[in-house]
Amino acid sequence: MERNNFEKQKQSLLKAISSATNVDDLIPLIKSIDFPLDELKQLLSHRVQSSKDKDSINKSYFEGCSMNIVLASDMQQHILSFMGVVGPYETRAVCKNWNRLSQQNERNYLVEVCKTANQLSPIKHDKAHG
């Protein structure tokens, strides 16, 4: 009886695999059947290396790679500069790199504010005190 149940389960799994209409349908199965990560990496690497479809590679690059790979740090920092320093928590929470870049933008902003303040109202030193 147990053998019969085991075979039914295998057949149901095979049916679920063959009836999958997209990768999302297979993700729970990949996670649960102890699919070796190295084997999956090798399969994907082979697919990328052998691909001649520029559109597919381009789509995979932009959808599958981290924004830290796709966009250079200076470009990310420039984008973040439009957020200003009003709501830095939201941008800092995205990832470590955005946290670092947001902090740098805040420092840059404060330096500019200090420069502007000094230009508008220069500090006069009293010769008697220093």
Secondary structure, DSSP 8 states (H G I E B T S, - for coil): -HHHHHHHHHHHHHHHHHT--SHHHHHHHHHHTT--HHHHHHHHHHHHHH---HHHHHHHHHHHS-HHHHS-HHHHHHHHHTTTTTSHHHHHTT-HHHHHHHHHHHHHHHHHHHHHHHHHS-----GGG-
